[in-house]
Each structure stands twice: as C-alpha cells, then as structure tokens.
Amino acid sequence: GRESYDLALLFYRGDWSSARVPEIADDLAHPLRAVVGGATGTVPGPRLVVEPPGAAVVTAFWPTDNGVAARLWRPYPGEADVRVRIPGARSLSRADLAGGASERLSSNEAASVRLSQGQIVTLAASMP
C-alpha cells in the first residue's frame, strides 16, 4: 500500500543538544490539537508541567487506575534537577514501567528528580 511521511529539516549551527532536537522532533511527531474547554476556558483533565523548560522530554503521559503516569527522558549532556508538577495531584511517586507507584517523592502536586544524560524515569500521580 501507499505510505506517506512528514519530514522536517532543522538548520542550526552547533550540536544537536543545544539545538534541542529531541523536543523539536517531539513537536513534529505530536502537533498540538484544539480541545473544547470548560465554561472558564480551561482545558479539562490534569496537565503536566516540567521545569526548567527543556530539562527533560515527556515521552508518555497516560491515565492509570489511581490517576496519571508520565515518563520523562533526559537526552541532553550532564545532569539536571527536573521539577514535575501535575496540578491537583495528591502525591507523586516513582513508578514501574506500567505506572504502578513505588517510592513516594512528595505528598502534593510537585516533586523533583535528578536526571543524567540518557536516563528515563516513570512517575505516577495519585489524583482525587
């Protein structure tokens, strides 16, 4: 059958990490979609905030039995303290690959994890 592909070229003077290639590639692979919000104009459901911007790439975000889970990857050189916030969460924990909570990191909606280059972490948020 027929196949089609979307390609993009990024011309940048410097290396791939300073060009933030993984983030740009993710934006191309998963373009923003419009959704219908509530009467106040808010988007329904939990949102994931990663700070500082560009410290890690969100590779997955999915619902679990008790809330949501997220997988983060740091493709860039060096280490970074990454703060993750999921508004409305009761707690954040490290999790297994399926999103099952293990080590509790915080008893509120925000937690910090230290990530090295190439490291992947899965986090679970307990939601009300």
Secondary structure as UniProt FT lines:
FT   TURN            16..20
FT   HELIX           21..29
FT   TURN            39..40
FT   STRAND          49..51
FT   TURN            53..54
FT   STRAND          57..63
FT   STRAND          67..73
FT   STRAND          80..85
FT   TURN            87..88
FT   STRAND          91..95
FT   TURN            97..98
FT   STRAND          101..106
FT   STRAND          110..115
FT   TURN            117..118
FT   STRAND          120..126
//
